[in-house]
Amino acid sequence: MDIQWWYWAVAGVALVLLELVVTSFFIVWFGLGALLVALVLWLAPATSVGVQVLVWSAASVALALLWFKVFRAGVQRGPQWSAEDALGEVGLLTFSVTPFQRGKVRFQKPLMGAEEWPCVADTEILAGERVRVIAVEGNLVRVGPSSAG
């Protein structure tokens, strides 16, 4: 059986499209490997079926390893935020806060990935006042007057 280059191209496109349905982010590498074999077969039409399968296997595994070991590791690296880093930060209240009503505080630099946070306080603090982060409670920050230290 003579396998044409476009068989690999169709298989590669089908696998890449299957990735859109499955969303495992693993099938795509086999599709890209098949597209690479289509390119090799288009450039060197006399390639045997055994070599084609070997190139597909090697390319698929190499692309998957590159993603999981090199490129994905770079994506995961980034600023790591923790609640402890937020403690003591000073921000400006954009909406007043009372003991029974949430307010909003804006920070000059992003705090745990966001510049503005919903906040709660034990006392009433008016909008426009500077506040200091006392605690992080889930997706809220507990604030107090900045002079409270």
C-alpha positions in Angstrom: 0.0 0.0 0.0 1.3 3.4 -1.0 0.6 6.1 1.6 0.4 9.5 0.1 1.5 12.6 2.0 -2.0 14.0 2.1 -3.2 10.9 4.1 -0.9 12.1 6.9 -2.0 15.7 6.5 -5.7 14.7 6.8 -4.9 12.5 9.8 -2.9 15.4 11.4 -5.7 17.9 10.9 -8.3 15.4 12.2 -6.2 14.8 15.3 -5.7 18.6 15.9 -9.5 19.1 15.5 -10.2 16.2 17.8 -8.2 18.0 20.4 -10.7 20.8 20.2 -13.4 18.4 21.3 -11.5 16.3 23.8 -9.4 19.2 25.3 -6.8 16.9 26.8 -3.9 18.9 25.3 -2.2 15.7 24.5 -3.7 14.6 21.2 -2.5 17.7 19.5 1.1 16.5 19.6 0.2 13.4 17.6 -1.6 15.6 15.1 1.4 17.9 14.7 3.6 14.8 14.4 1.4 13.5 11.5 1.6 17.0 9.8 5.4 16.8 10.1 5.3 13.3 8.4 3.2 14.8 5.7 5.8 17.5 5.2 8.6 14.9 5.1 6.7 12.7 2.7 5.9 15.7 0.5 9.7 16.6 0.3 10.9 12.9 0.0 8.1 10.9 -1.6 10.1 7.6 -1.6 10.0 7.2 2.2 8.9 3.8 3.3 5.9 3.2 5.6 8.1 2.0 8.4 10.1 5.2 8.3 6.9 7.3 8.2 5.6 5.6 11.3 9.0 6.0 13.0 9.1 9.7 12.2 5.5 10.1 13.4 6.2 8.3 16.7 9.4 10.2 17.3 8.0 13.6 16.4 4.9 13.1 18.5 6.8 12.0 21.6 9.4 14.7 21.1 6.8 17.4 20.8 4.9 16.1 23.8 8.1 16.0 25.9 9.1 19.5 24.8 5.7 20.8 25.8 5.6 19.2 29.2 9.2 19.6 30.2 10.3 22.9 28.6 7.5 25.1 27.3 4.8 24.3 29.9 7.3 24.7 32.7 7.9 28.2 31.5 4.2 28.9 31.5 3.8 27.7 35.1 6.6 29.8 36.3 5.4 33.2 37.2 4.6 35.4 40.2 3.5 33.2 43.1 1.2 35.1 45.4 0.3 34.2 48.9 -1.9 35.8 51.6 1.2 36.5 53.7 2.6 38.7 50.9 -0.6 40.8 51.1 -0.5 41.5 54.8 0.4 45.1 55.6 -0.1 46.4 52.1 -1.7 49.9 51.9 -4.4 50.7 49.4 -7.1 53.4 48.7 -10.7 52.7 49.4 -12.8 53.3 46.3 -16.1 52.4 48.0 -16.9 52.9 51.7 -16.8 49.9 54.0 -18.9 49.3 57.1 -19.0 46.3 59.4 -22.1 45.0 57.5 -21.3 46.2 54.0 -18.4 45.4 51.7 -16.3 48.0 50.1 -13.6 48.0 47.5 -9.9 48.8 47.9 -7.5 49.6 45.1 -3.8 49.0 45.3 -1.1 50.8 43.4 0.5 47.5 42.3 -1.4 44.3 41.8 -1.9 42.4 44.9 -2.2 38.6 44.4 -3.0 39.2 40.7 -5.6 42.0 41.0 -5.4 45.8 41.5 -8.8 46.0 43.1 -10.2 43.8 45.9 -13.6 43.6 47.7 -13.0 44.3 51.4 -14.5 44.1 54.8 -13.7 46.0 58.0 -14.6 46.1 61.6 -15.3 49.8 61.6 -16.7 52.3 59.1 -14.1 53.7 56.8 -15.1 56.2 54.1 -14.1 56.1 50.4 -10.9 57.9 49.7 -9.2 56.8 52.9 -6.0 54.8 53.0 -6.3 51.3 54.5 -3.9 48.5 55.4 -4.6 44.8 54.8 -5.0 43.0 58.1 -6.0 39.6 56.8 -7.0 37.7 53.6 -10.3 35.8 54.0 -11.1 33.8 50.9 -11.7 36.3 48.1 -11.9 39.2 50.5 -9.4 41.3 52.2 -10.0 42.6 55.8 -8.7 46.1 56.1 -8.2 48.7 58.8 -7.1 52.3 58.9 -3.5 52.6 57.6 -2.5 54.5 60.7 -3.4 51.5 62.8 -0.1 49.9 61.6 
